[in-house]
Amino acid sequence: MPVLVASDLDRTLIYSSAALALTMPDARAPRLLCVEVHESKPLSYMTETAAQLLTDLGDTAVFVPTTTRTRKQYQRINLPGPPPAYAICANGGHLLVDGVTDEDWHAGVQARLADECAPLAEVREHLLRSADPVWVRKHRVAEDLFAYLVVERELLLEDWVKELAVWAENRGWTVSLQGRKIYAVPKPLTKSAAVREVARRAGANLTLAAGDSLLDADLLLAADRGWRPGHGELADTGWTAPEIAALPERGVLAGERIVREFLKATRGTAS
């Protein structure tokens, strides 16, 4: 039976130039491979070693990119290795099968959101009304499922984020601060639910996972084994759980370590 590997992308497997955390001398920096271009500019990277490991992983496991990105944002990523048969976008709102949305899955997600939490319009209106234009750069709605702000992190008031989290909690939503983005996401919209569905379809008997943010916590808890890097919301809050390894590496080298751990665990199961 196959092993399923579900991994977050940004700041877990792939890294923007600002998130690389290359603290070593320049001459010792790892060679990087660009895996995303946006508006004709390179945007995201992984090490060349990680790229080769990911190619090997795609040949030995069911690799499932699992991201909060929209489908359009995900589809501009060009990961090494065989094209994934499954991908999870919009934090579980869309399950892609050979690159195409599973409409039945999406309809089921929409029904759960309508039943269990406040509507997106209410949350978006609150964000527009309460966020200070001094530090907000963009207001965005993703796939008509959740909302996020792009902010100037240096000017952002931490108390505002805490107050937003309490407000959202009372309406069945959760808040996550990742880099320059503040996400407001319905609680029933989870990566773990979509990963369980992929595991069922693939007949997987073991699920491995990795992620760095609070939106990845449910994914990690649903896996048999998981890894988190030494950066991100989970590391900053000291989050841990049984069968979850907290890695010391930060930045793009953490991504390389995570793929290495995936491959080692997958091969260990096969032997």
N, C-alpha and C positions, 0 to 999 in steps of 0.2 A: 504494500500500500504506500502511496506517495507521501512525502513530507511536504507540508505547506509552509512557505516562508512569506509572512506578511510584514512589510516594512514601510514605515513612514518615509517620505522623501526628503523634504527640505530640512536641513540641519540634522539629518540622521544619515541618509546615504549621499545626498548631493548638497553642495554648499555654494553660496554666492561669494564673491570676492571679499565682502565684508565679514563673512562668517568663517573663513578658512582657518584662522588662528594659527598662522605660520610663525611660530615664536623662535624657531631655530635660525642659525645663520643662513643667509641666502644660498650659499654654496651647498648646504645640506638639505634644502627644501625638496620635497618630493616632486616628481614630474606630474603634471596635472593634465587631465583630459576634459575638455569642454563638452558637456552633455546637454546644454540648453542654450539656444540663441533666441533673443527677443528683439524685434525691431532692428535686425542686422547686427546686434551686439552680443558678445558672449555674456552669459548670465550665471550659469551654474556649472560646478566642476566636481570631479572626484579624482582621486589619485589614479595613475595608470595601473598600479598594482590592484587597487580596488576594482577597477574596470575588468581586469582579467579574472579576478576572483568571482565577480558577478556573472561573467560569461560561463565560468565553470559551474556556478550555482544553478544557472538556468538550465543546464544539461542534467542536473541531478535532483532537482526539486521543482515543485510548483511555486514559482516566484510570483507574488502578487503585490505590485505597487499599491500602497494604501495611503491616500493623501486627502488633505482638506482642500486642495486645489480644485478649481472647476475643471470640467472636461477640456475646455479650450486651453487652459493653462497647463494641464497635464500633457496634452497631445503635442506640445512643442518641446517636450523632453525627449531626448534620443539616447536611451540607456543602452549600454553594450549587452551583448548576449541575444538569445532568441526572443522574439516579441512575446510578451506575457499573454497567455490565453485569457487571463482575468486581470482586471484592475478595478480599484475602488476609488472613486472620486467624490468630492463634496462631502467628505467626512462620513461616507456611507450612503449618501443620498442617491448615488448612481453606481450601479454595478455594470462594468463594461465586460462584454464577452466578445473576444476577438475584435475589440475596439468599438463595439456597438452597445448602446444602452439597453439593458434588460428592462423593458417597459413595465412588466408585471412587478418587478422588484421596486421600481421607482414609485409606482402607484401605491403599493403597500406602505412605503415609507411616508408618502404624503398623507395617507389615511391615519397613520399613527400620530403624526404631528398635529393634525386637525383635532384629534381626540384628546391629546395629552398635554398640550402646552399652549401658551398665549400665541396669537397670530404674529407672523413676521412684521406686518404693518405696524403693530403696536410697539414692537421693539425698535424698529427702524425710526419711528417718530420720536421715541425717547432718546435715541442716540443723537438725532439731528437737533433736538431741543437742548440737551444737557451738555454736549461736548463743546469745548471752547474752540472757536475758530483760530485762536492763537496757536494751538498745537495740532489741530486737525488739518491734514493735507488732502485726504480723500474720504468720501463716504461710498461704500460699495455694498451691493447685494449680490450674493453668489447663488446662481442656479435657482433663484426664487425659494431658497431653503434657509439661508442664514445671512447675517450681515457682518461687516467688519469695517474698521476705520484704519486708515494709514496715518500715522502720527509722527510728530517730532518727539522722539523719545526723551530728549534732554529737557523738554518743556512740560512733559506730561506730569500731571499731579497723581501721585500714587493713591491718595485718598479718593480721588474720583473713580479710579479703577475698582477699589474696594467697595465703594457705594454702588457702583454699577453691578458688581457681582451679587450683592445682596438683593438689589432690585430684581435682577434676572432670575435668581434662585427662586424667588417667590412666584415666578411665572413659568417655571418649568424650563428655564434656559440656563446655560452656563457661560462663563466668560473666561477667555484665555488670552494672555498677552505674550506674543511671540515676535521678538525683534521689534519692528516698527508697526506691527499690526495688532489691533485689539479685536478679537473675534467674539461675537455673540451667537451661540449655537444652541438649538433646541436639544434638551437632554435626550430625547429618544433617537436623535440623529447620531448614530455611533458607528465607528469603524468596526467594532467587535461583532455587531449583528451581521454586517455584510461578510466579514471574514468567516463567521460560522456557516453562512450559506455557501460560500465557495468551498469550504472544507467538506461540506455535505456533498456537493456536486462532484468534487474531485475524489471523494472517497479517501481523504487524508486521515491517517491515524496519529499524526503528530503535527502540531502547529508551533512554529517559531515566530517571534515578533520582535520588533525594535521600534523605539520612538523616543522623542525628547520632550514633548509638551504635555500639558494637562489633558489635551484632547486625545493623547495616545494612551492614557492610563487604562482606559477600559480595554483597549486592544492588548496591552501587555498582560492584564489580569485574565483575559480570555485565552491566552496562549499557554502551552505546556511549559515553554521556556522563553525567556525574553532578555533583552539587553537595552540599557539606556546609556547614552554618552555622558561625559563629565560636564556637559553644558546644558542649558535649556531650563525650562520651568521645573521639570521633575528633579533635576540635579540641584537647582537653586533652593527648592523646598525640602530637599533631603528625602524625597519620595522613594520608597522601596517596597518590595513585596516578596513573598517566597517565590523561588524559581526565577527571580529577576536579578540579573547581574548589573551592578552599577560600575561602569567602566571608568577608568581614570582619564582616558584620552579625551581631548577636546578638539573641536573643529574637524577639518577634513580627515585627519588621522583617526579620529573616532569612527568615521564612516568606513575607513579601510578595516579597522579592527572588527566592526560589526559584521561586515561581509565575511571576514575570516572566521568568525565564531559561527555564523550561519553554516558555512561550508563544512567546518569541523563537526558540528552537531549532525548535519545531514549525512555525512560520510560515516560517522560513528554509528548511526542507526542502520546503515546499509551493511556494515561489516558484521 
